[in-house]
Amino acid sequence: MARNGQQQRTVKAARRPEVRLPEPVVWEGGELEPDGDYDGLEFADLDLAGQEGVGARFMDCALRRCALDGTGLVKARFLDSVLEGVRGVGTDLAGASFRDVELVEARLGGVQMHGSVLERVLVRGGKIDYLNLRTARLKDVVFEGCVLVEPDFGGAVLERVEFRDCVVRGVDFGGARMTDVDLRGVAELSIGRGVDALAGAVVSPAQLLDLAPALAAHVGLRVLS
């Protein structure tokens, strides 16, 4: 019985965020400030490019259709918040923390999130190029219906992370540690580096066949006809 139970064990599902925003108050305070404290505010259709919100705290906030080109949000905290339709290149979120956050239909490139902490986060729709999540910690994170081009999870810790109906191209898993990472829902998966770090992940039989050449190369296995 124990053996059968082990065989039937499935990957643990990620817990999704449950964001219920209060009636928002429109932000009319000008530029972001370092260590700013923003509570229950809506930032809509704003150009926040190049602004500095280092160490800022966003709680029960909504950022909708804002430009974040080069915006400095190092070690910022996002709690029970929604980022919808944000766009930008070079947004700096290194060391930031996200808890109970939804990132919806984002169009971002070169986002720096190394060393960040993500817990109960949903990334739905949109496209993110060159997402840097090196040494980040992800727990209960869902990537759904989005396109990730060359995301970097090098040295990251992933626990209960799901990829659903996604395109993931050239991903770097080098040195990552995984527990209950579900890749079965990836529509297109290519691994640029770190195939040896997939212990703790779950793939489909079809994906296993696609990964076979990379796995064989990793162990030095030659396949000859």
Secondary structure by P-SEA (a helix, b strand, c coil): caaaaaaacccbbbbbbbccccccccccccccccccccccccccccccccccccbbbbccccccccccccccccbbbbcccccccccccccccccbbbcccccccccccccccccbbbccccccbbbbcccccccbbbcccccccbbbcccccccbbbcbbbbccbbbccccccbbbbcccccccccbbbbcccccccccccccaaaaaaaaaaaaaaacccccc
